[in-house]
Amino acid sequence: MLVLVLNAGSSSLKFNLFDMGKELSLAEGMVERIGLPEANLACTIEGERHRESLPIPSHREALEAILERLKTTVLHETPIHAVGHRVVHGGPKYGDSVLVTEEVVRDVETFAMYAPLHNPANALGIRTAMAAFPDVPHVAVFDTAFHHNIPDHARTYGIPYELSQKYGIRRYGFHGTSHAFVAARTAILLCRPLRSLKIITCHIGNGTSICAVNNGKSVDTSMGMTPLQGVIMGTRCGTIDPSVVEMLMEYEHLDYTAITDLLNKKSGLLGISGVSSDFREIELAADKGNDRARLARDLLTYDVRKFIGSYATVLDGVDAITFTAGIGTHSTYVRAKVCSKLGFLGVKLDPEANEHGTGERIISTPDSRVTVTVVPTNEELMIARETVR
């Protein structure tokens, strides 16, 4: 069974084609700069890399360009059986993946009120793919679904209750497919049933979220109604006093669009360091003595550590702490710095294991009361699995 996984952004379209009989990725890639004079198509098909620039005015042409490459290679004989779509926000309605109908697409568009930077593009990607594949099932897989049933006391904001109910204002959380995937893989690494474990999963990348997983279920997570809340991120500010927004709008003469752009695209590690939103460049600058880069690095590790500590109390103990996503998987410094202050939990990091090794692995010592793991995430495979289910 071949499943095409799509992730549509405002000016991009990511794809991954899976043979689900073997759970094997046959082709993956992305079209970027859609709508600009020269868009970029980069893909890897059966291990061979391709890259080219070409005019792609819309997502429809982007999908056509992708399919043209696939049909001359991996799809020349076998058709696509289903399409899975990453959707950022499922609002208060969707706590599970669903077969796409016109009602579902309209809901995705409506829930742009919670995710204005993501849901419109997600809906556009779904409509584009349904036009290209009208006779196969399409499945929407929501980033928020894994966190849908976190307890009321964890998801409720301290505003008038009637307003929360009227507008669906609550903590939704994100990166749900990633947190679910790595929690399950962590249980396998520990050779224990997922339903018996208390795990704190740390998805640390350009977007970062921490999740408390109890018996395989999310019970709290750092992101909120939108992906802006929580840990400081590549370009997002993370949690700040709402009065900061009011002050900046008044004294910097910023309207709603400008303040949203500032908090989502110009803040975070980029805004603090003045160097980059790419943590690799920040680490290099910090190692060379750049004080603002050092501050950005310290803010990230401090925020992650704070959430781990608080979620240890939420879970009433913790069996495992798992690092994933770009920074969590690759930054030995971040893992070491975060774990350096977790001795009160019984965490003992193995420096050798932390510095070396690839793939899924345990990086704590055998006598550590809490097992620390690194698990590379695979959100696309998780979406493909959900599509098959």
NUKOL-611979 format. One line per 8 residues: their letters; for each residue x, y, z of N, C-alpha, C. Coordinates in steps of 0.05 Angstrom, whole numbers. Atoms other than C-alpha are relative to their C-alpha. Layout:
! residues N
a> X/Y/Z/X/Y/Z/X/Y/Z  ...
This chain:
! residues 389
mlvlvlna> 17/-24/0/0/0/0/18/25/0  -15/-25/2/29/67/-22/-16/23/11  12/-23/-13/13/127/21/17/25/-5  -13/-25/4/31/198/1/-7/18/23  4/-19/-22/41/245/60/7/28/-9  -4/-27/9/34/319/47/-2/19/24  -1/-21/-21/50/379/91/2/27/-14  1/-25/16/29/445/58/4/24/18
gssslkfn> -4/-26/-13/57/511/83/-10/22/-19  10/-22/15/40/580/58/14/3/-27  -15/-2/25/95/578/5/17/-25/-4  -15/25/2/119/506/10/-19/-24/-1  15/26/0/96/434/0/20/-22/4  -17/23/-6/132/377/34/-14/-26/-7  12/26/6/120/305/13/17/-23/9  -14/25/-6/139/234/32/-18/-22/-10
lfdmgkel> 15/23/11/117/171/-5/10/-25/14  -7/24/-15/115/108/37/-12/-25/-13  10/27/5/109/35/19/-6/-11/28  8/7/-28/69/16/82/2/-30/5  -5/29/-5/80/-59/71/26/-4/15  -27/2/-12/152/-47/93/5/25/18  -4/-26/-13/142/22/125/26/13/-10  -25/-9/13/195/45/76/-6/26/-16
slaegmve> 3/-25/15/202/116/49/13/-4/-27  -11/3/28/210/112/-27/10/26/-11  -8/-27/11/215/187/-40/-10/21/20  7/-22/-18/214/251/0/12/26/-11  -12/-25/10/226/324/-13/-19/24/6  15/-25/-5/199/395/-14/2/19/-24  0/-23/18/179/450/-61/-1/25/18  -1/-25/-15/197/518/-32/-3/24/-19
riglpean> 2/-25/15/185/590/-54/-22/-1/-21  23/1/18/118/574/-86/-11/28/-4  11/-27/6/91/636/-121/21/21/-7  -22/-18/7/160/669/-130/11/-8/-27  -9/6/28/195/673/-198/15/-27/-3  -14/25/2/240/614/-183/-4/-16/26  4/18/-22/215/559/-137/21/-22/-1  -19/22/-2/260/503/-113/-14/-26/6
lactiege> 9/27/-5/244/429/-117/24/-17/7  -22/18/-9/290/385/-77/-13/-26/9  11/26/-8/276/311/-69/21/-22/-1  -17/24/0/308/244/-55/-19/-23/-8  16/22/10/279/186/-95/17/-25/-2  -15/25/-2/303/116/-79/30/5/4  -28/-6/-8/367/146/-49/14/19/-18  -13/-18/18/382/191/-108/-11/28/3
rhreslpi> 9/-27/-6/380/266/-95/-3/16/-26  5/-18/22/351/316/-144/-6/28/10  6/-28/-7/347/392/-142/-2/16/-25  3/-17/23/322/442/-192/-17/25/7  16/-24/-2/293/512/-198/-18/3/-24  20/-2/22/230/524/-239/-23/17/9  22/-17/-7/170/570/-241/-24/-17/10  22/15/-12/115/543/-194/-19/21/12
pshreale> 16/-22/-10/60/595/-186/-19/-7/23  20/7/-21/14/555/-139/6/-28/10  -3/27/-11/8/492/-97/-8/-21/-20  8/19/20/-27/458/-155/23/-8/-18  -23/5/17/34/465/-199/22/-14/16  -20/14/-17/78/444/-140/-5/-30/2  8/28/-2/40/379/-132/4/-13/-27  -4/11/26/42/368/-207/29/-5/-5
ailerlkt> -29/4/4/118/377/-208/10/-24/16  -8/23/-16/125/327/-151/-9/-26/-13  11/24/11/80/276/-184/14/-7/-27  -14/5/25/116/284/-251/26/-16/6  -25/14/-7/181/262/-217/-6/-28/10  6/26/-11/148/205/-180/-10/-20/-21  12/17/20/110/178/-240/21/-12/-19  -21/11/17/175/169/-279/19/-18/15
tvlhetpi> -18/17/-16/207/131/-222/-16/-20/16  12/20/-18/172/98/-163/-30/-5/-5  29/3/5/100/108/-188/-6/-8/-29  5/6/29/109/84/-260/-19/-24/-3  17/23/2/70/20/-245/-21/-1/22  17/2/-23/38/26/-176/-14/26/7  14/-24/-7/-16/77/-159/2/7/29  2/-9/-28/-22/118/-95/-27/-10/10
havghrvv> 25/11/-11/-74/85/-50/-14/19/19  12/-19/-19/-85/141/1/19/23/4  -16/-24/-5/-61/211/19/-5/9/29  2/-10/-27/-47/234/90/10/28/1  -6/-29/-1/-46/308/107/6/8/28  -6/-12/-26/-12/342/165/-17/25/2  15/-24/-6/-60/393/195/8/10/27  -11/-10/-26/-34/438/250/-21/1/21
hggpkygd> 19/-4/-22/-98/454/287/-27/-13/-6  26/13/3/-160/411/297/-21/14/17  20/-15/-16/-194/462/343/-12/-17/22  13/16/-21/-241/437/397/-14/-25/-10  16/21/11/-273/387/350/14/-27/-4  -13/24/9/-220/337/328/21/-10/20  -19/14/-18/-186/290/377/11/-25/-12  -10/24/13/-168/238/326/3/7/-30
svlvteev> -2/-3/29/-148/232/253/-27/-7/-13  26/4/12/-207/233/205/2/-2/-30  2/-1/29/-225/216/133/-10/28/-8  7/-28/8/-230/282/96/-26/0/-15  25/-7/15/-298/307/74/0/30/-4  2/-29/4/-319/376/52/-4/14/27  3/-12/-27/-341/389/124/26/2/14  -26/-1/-13/-272/372/149/17/23/-10
vrdvetfa> -16/-21/11/-238/419/101/-11/28/9  11/-25/-10/-286/475/120/8/5/29  -8/-3/-28/-270/462/193/29/8/3  -28/-7/0/-196/465/179/3/30/-6  0/-29/8/-208/533/146/-10/17/23  11/-15/-23/-251/556/205/20/2/23  -19/0/-22/-198/536/255/25/16/-5  -21/-19/4/-151/585/223/0/22/21
myaplhnp> 1/-19/-21/-175/630/279/20/-6/22  -20/8/-20/-128/590/324/28/-2/-12  -26/4/12/-72/578/274/0/14/-27  2/-15/25/-74/635/222/23/-4/-19  -23/3/17/-4/620/196/1/-28/-13  -3/27/9/-16/546/184/-25/-12/-13  24/15/10/-88/522/175/-9/8/-28  8/-6/27/-104/562/112/17/-15/-21
analgirt> -17/15/19/-44/530/77/-6/-29/1  7/28/-2/-63/462/104/-25/-7/-16  25/4/15/-133/469/76/4/1/-30  -6/-3/29/-106/492/9/14/-25/-10  -14/24/8/-60/432/6/-19/-24/-3  20/21/2/-118/385/20/-17/2/-25  17/-4/24/-162/415/-34/16/-5/-26  -17/5/24/-104/413/-84/4/-30/-4
amaafpdv> -5/28/2/-90/340/-69/-25/-16/-7  25/13/6/-163/320/-71/-8/4/-30  4/-4/29/-168/350/-141/18/-18/-16  -19/17/15/-107/311/-163/-6/-30/4  6/28/-6/-130/246/-129/-29/-2/10  28/-1/-9/-207/248/-128/-11/-27/8  11/26/-4/-216/173/-123/14/-16/22  -13/14/-21/-172/155/-64/-6/14/27
phvavfdt> 6/-13/-26/-184/167/11/22/20/8  -18/-19/-11/-153/228/42/-5/2/30  2/0/-29/-139/232/117/14/25/11  -12/-23/-14/-127/293/160/10/-9/27  -13/7/-26/-78/282/218/8/25/14  -2/-25/-14/-79/337/269/22/0/20  -22/-3/-20/-19/362/309/-12/1/28  12/-4/-27/-67/377/366/-14/-25/11
afhhnipd> 17/23/-8/-102/309/369/11/-15/24  -12/15/-22/-53/275/417/-6/13/27  4/-15/-25/-66/330/468/-30/6/5  28/-8/0/-141/334/457/-14/-5/27  13/7/-24/-160/301/522/16/5/25  -14/-6/-25/-111/331/571/-21/11/20  20/-8/-20/-147/346/637/-8/29/-1  10/-27/0/-189/408/644/18/19/15
hartygip> -16/-18/-16/-144/436/698/27/6/-14  -24/-5/14/-85/431/650/-4/17/-25  4/-14/26/-118/462/589/-16/26/3  17/-24/-3/-161/518/619/16/24/7  -13/-25/-6/-137/590/619/-17/16/20  14/-15/-21/-155/638/675/-15/25/-10  17/-22/10/-203/681/635/-29/-8/6  28/7/-6/-279/684/645/-8/-26/-15
yelsqkyg> 6/27/10/-304/613/635/-18/1/-24  19/-3/22/-360/635/589/14/6/-27  -15/-7/24/-310/665/540/16/-24/-10  -15/25/8/-268/601/540/-18/-19/-15  18/18/13/-329/561/522/-11/11/-26  11/-12/24/-355/610/470/19/-1/-23  -19/-2/22/-291/615/430/19/-24/-1  -18/23/0/-257/548/446/28/8/8
irrygfhg> -26/-9/-9/-200/584/482/10/-19/21  -11/21/-18/-157/530/516/28/-7/-10  -26/11/9/-89/497/513/-6/-23/-18  4/22/19/-88/453/451/26/-17/-3  -25/15/4/-14/435/444/5/-8/-28  -7/6/28/23/416/381/22/-22/0  -20/21/3/75/367/354/-10/-27/10  12/24/-11/26/313/375/10/-26/-13
tshafvaa> -9/24/14/47/263/322/29/-7/9  -28/5/-8/120/271/343/1/-10/29  -1/9/-28/107/264/418/-11/-28/2  11/27/-1/64/202/406/20/-20/-11  -19/18/12/116/171/361/24/-6/18  -24/4/-16/176/182/406/-6/-13/27  7/13/-25/139/161/469/-2/-30/-4  2/28/6/122/95/437/27/-13/-5
rtaillcr> -27/11/5/194/85/413/16/-1/26  -14/0/-26/220/103/483/-8/-25/16  9/25/-13/178/46/512/14/-24/-11  -14/23/12/209/-2/463/30/0/9  -28/-2/-9/279/23/482/3/-11/29  -1/9/-28/263/10/555/-10/-28/5  11/27/-2/231/-58/540/-22/-1/21  22/-1/-19/170/-37/580/-25/8/-15
plrslkii> 25/-8/13/96/-28/562/-3/31/2  5/-28/0/80/44/543/-21/8/21  21/-5/-19/18/40/587/9/0/29  -10/1/-28/62/32/649/20/22/6  -23/-19/-2/110/91/637/-9/29/3  2/-29/-2/115/164/656/24/11/-15  -21/-9/18/154/198/601/-3/30/-5  0/-28/8/173/271/588/15/1/-27
tchigngt> -11/-2/27/184/281/513/7/29/-6  -10/-27/6/225/341/491/5/3/-30  -2/-6/29/213/361/418/14/27/-2  -15/-25/0/268/413/411/11/5/-28  -9/-7/27/276/444/342/-5/29/-4  7/-28/5/260/509/308/-26/7/14  23/-1/-18/193/498/342/5/-20/22  -6/18/-23/198/468/411/-24/-3/18
sicavnng> 21/5/-20/148/435/457/8/-23/18  -5/21/-19/153/392/519/-27/-13/7  26/14/-6/100/339/536/3/-20/22  2/20/-22/82/299/598/-18/-22/-10  15/23/10/60/230/576/-2/-21/22  6/19/-21/27/185/627/-15/-24/-12  13/24/11/11/113/606/-8/3/-29  4/-3/29/16/133/533/-18/23/-8
ksvdtsmg> 19/-22/6/-30/194/538/12/26/9  -9/-26/-7/-13/267/538/-17/11/22  15/-12/-23/-32/300/604/7/29/3  -6/-29/0/2/368/594/21/4/-21  -20/-6/20/44/403/542/5/30/0  -9/-27/-4/81/469/537/-13/20/-19  13/-19/18/49/500/475/-29/4/8  26/-6/-10/-19/531/484/-22/-1/-21
mtplqgvi> 21/-1/21/-78/553/441/13/2/-27  -15/-2/25/-26/569/388/28/-11/5  -28/9/-4/46/546/377/18/21/11  -17/-21/-9/71/612/405/7/-3/29  -4/2/-29/66/594/479/21/-21/7  -18/21/-10/118/555/519/29/8/-1  -29/-3/1/193/547/509/7/20/-22  -11/-17/21/232/600/471/7/-17/-24
mgtrcgti> -4/16/25/239/577/398/18/15/-20  -18/-12/19/277/594/335/-7/29/-6  9/-27/5/236/655/318/-24/8/16  23/-6/-17/178/651/368/9/7/28  -9/-10/-27/181/686/435/-4/-20/22  8/16/-23/150/631/477/-17/16/19  18/-13/-20/112/650/540/11/27/8  -7/-27/-10/113/725/556/-25/12/13
dpsvveml> 22/-15/-12/70/772/597/-16/13/-22  17/-12/21/11/793/553/3/31/-1  -3/-29/0/24/865/575/23/9/-17  -21/-7/18/88/863/535/-10/6/-28  13/-4/27/45/858/472/-13/28/-1  14/-26/-1/3/918/493/20/23/-1  -20/-21/-1/65/959/509/14/4/-27  -13/-2/26/100/943/443/-18/12/-21
meyehldy> 19/-11/19/38/958/403/-3/30/3  4/-29/-5/30/1026/436/25/16/-6  -24/-16/2/103/1050/438/15/-4/-26  -13/5/26/127/1018/373/-20/4/-23  21/-6/20/62/1036/337/-5/-24/-19  4/25/15/49/964/315/-29/-7/0  28/11/2/-18/939/289/1/-30/5  1/28/-7/-42/868/299/18/-17/-18
taitdlln> -17/15/18/-7/842/237/29/3/6  -28/-5/-6/59/874/256/9/-14/26  -8/12/-26/59/849/328/0/-31/-3  0/29/5/40/778/305/25/-8/-15  -24/6/15/97/780/255/25/1/19  -22/-3/-18/145/805/309/3/-23/19  -1/21/-20/127/752/360/5/-28/-12  -2/26/13/125/694/311/25/-3/-17
kksgllgi> -21/2/20/181/710/262/25/15/6  -24/-17/-5/230/760/292/9/-2/29  -7/2/-28/234/739/365/16/-26/5  -13/25/-6/260/677/400/30/1/-1  -29/2/2/331/654/390/12/20/-19  -8/-20/20/337/699/329/1/27/13  2/-27/-11/314/761/366/20/5/22  -19/-3/-22/357/748/427/29/1/-10
sgvssdfr> -28/2/9/421/727/392/8/21/-20  -7/-17/22/418/773/332/17/-14/-20  -18/16/18/456/717/297/-17/-15/-20  15/18/18/406/667/269/-22/-13/17  19/18/-14/346/624/285/10/-29/0  -12/27/2/390/563/268/18/-4/24  -14/4/-25/415/535/334/29/-7/-5  -28/7/6/478/508/301/17/25/-3
eielaadk> -15/-25/2/499/579/283/2/14/26  -1/-12/-26/482/603/352/21/-13/18  -20/14/-15/524/549/384/29/8/-8  -26/-8/10/583/568/340/7/28/10  -5/-28/-9/576/642/357/4/1/30  -4/1/-29/569/626/431/28/-10/8  -26/11/-5/632/584/430/23/19/-6  -20/-20/7/669/643/399/-2/25/18
gndrarla> 2/-22/-19/647/689/456/-22/20/-4  22/-18/5/585/722/429/-20/-2/24  16/0/-24/548/742/493/-30/-4/-5  29/3/6/479/748/461/-6/-28/-9  4/28/8/487/679/429/0/-18/25  -1/15/-24/506/652/497/-26/3/16  25/-5/-14/444/684/528/-23/-16/-13  21/15/14/399/653/474/2/-29/6
rdlltydv> -4/28/-6/430/585/486/-8/-7/29  7/4/-28/421/592/561/-30/1/4  29/-2/-3/349/614/554/-14/-26/-9  12/25/10/332/552/513/3/-23/20  -4/23/-18/363/502/560/-14/5/27  14/-6/-25/334/538/621/-29/-5/-2  29/5/5/264/537/592/-7/-30/0  5/29/2/268/463/575/2/-13/27
rkfigsya> -4/12/-27/295/446/644/-24/7/19  22/-8/-16/239/486/677/-25/-18/-5  24/16/6/185/447/640/4/-29/8  -5/28/-9/218/380/655/-5/-2/30  5/1/-29/218/397/729/-29/2/7  28/-3/-7/146/419/729/-16/-24/-9  14/24/9/123/358/689/6/-24/17  -6/22/-19/159/312/738/-20/1/23
tvldgvda> 21/-2/-21/110/339/790/-27/-7/-11  26/7/12/51/333/742/-3/-31/-1  1/29/3/68/259/731/4/-14/26  -7/13/-26/87/247/804/22/-20/-4  -23/17/5/154/220/782/3/-3/-30  -5/3/29/185/204/715/19/-25/-4  -16/23/7/213/140/684/21/6/-22  -18/-6/23/244/170/621/-3/28/-9
itftagig> 0/-26/14/263/236/589/12/-5/-27  -8/5/27/268/234/514/4/25/-16  -7/-23/17/301/284/468/-5/-7/-29  5/5/29/279/290/395/-1/26/-15  0/-22/19/274/337/335/29/10/-5  -26/-7/9/332/375/304/21/6/21  -18/-7/-22/364/405/366/2/-22/20  1/21/-20/343/351/414/16/-25/-9
thstyvra> -14/23/10/372/297/369/30/5/-4  -28/-5/9/437/331/349/17/16/19  -17/-17/-17/459/380/403/8/-14/26  -10/12/-25/502/345/455/0/20/22  -1/-22/-21/509/412/491/-27/3/13  27/-5/-11/434/422/500/-7/-23/19  7/23/-16/423/351/526/16/0/27  -17/0/-24/482/357/575/-8/23/18
kvcsklgf> 7/-23/-17/462/426/599/-27/-4/14  26/5/-12/390/407/610/2/-20/22  -1/22/-20/407/343/647/18/7/24  -19/-7/-21/462/377/689/-14/9/26  15/-10/-24/409/405/737/-23/-18/7  22/18/-6/364/344/740/9/-22/19  -10/20/-19/404/306/792/-21/-6/22  20/5/-21/347/315/842/-21/-21/-8
lgvkldpe> 18/21/10/306/269/797/14/-27/-1  -15/25/3/361/217/797/12/-3/-27  -10/2/28/384/234/726/31/-1/1  -29/2/4/456/212/711/6/-4/-29  -6/1/28/478/227/641/27/-14/-4  -25/13/8/532/183/609/13/18/-21  -12/-19/19/579/235/576/8/-13/-26  -10/13/24/608/185/528/-24/-7/-19
anehgtge> 24/7/16/539/160/505/-13/25/-11  12/-25/10/515/232/499/15/12/-23  -17/-12/21/574/254/456/1/-16/-25  -4/18/23/575/194/410/-25/-17/-5  23/17/7/526/150/374/-20/14/-18  21/-10/18/469/158/325/-25/-16/4  25/15/0/397/138/320/-11/-2/29  12/4/-26/355/113/378/20/-12/20
riistpds> -19/10/-19/396/103/441/-6/11/28  1/-9/-27/400/109/516/26/15/6  -24/-16/-5/448/163/540/4/5/30  -3/-2/-29/440/156/616/17/-24/9  -16/23/-11/483/111/660/-19/-22/10  18/22/-8/457/43/681/-12/4/28  12/-4/-27/446/67/753/-16/26/2  17/-23/0/407/129/732/-29/-8/7
rvtvtvvp> 28/7/-7/338/128/765/-19/7/-22  16/-7/23/310/162/703/17/-6/-25  -13/7/25/328/135/634/-2/24/-19  -1/-22/20/349/189/585/6/-11/-27  -3/11/26/341/173/512/0/21/-22  2/-16/24/350/203/443/-15/-17/-20  16/14/19/297/183/393/-7/19/-24  7/-17/24/296/216/323/-29/-4/-6
tneelmia> 29/2/6/224/232/307/-5/-6/-29  7/5/27/188/211/245/-30/6/-3  28/-8/1/123/251/240/-13/-9/-26  12/9/25/113/232/167/-8/-29/1  7/28/-2/114/158/182/-25/-3/18  23/1/-18/65/170/239/-25/8/-14  24/-8/16/18/207/192/-8/-23/-20  6/22/18/24/149/142/-14/-23/15
retvr> 13/20/-16/7/100/198/-29/7/6  27/-9/-6/-53/141/218/-18/-1/-25  15/2/25/-75/144/145/-9/-29/-6  7/28/3/-73/68/140/-21/-8/20  20/7/-21/-111/61/206/-27/10/-7
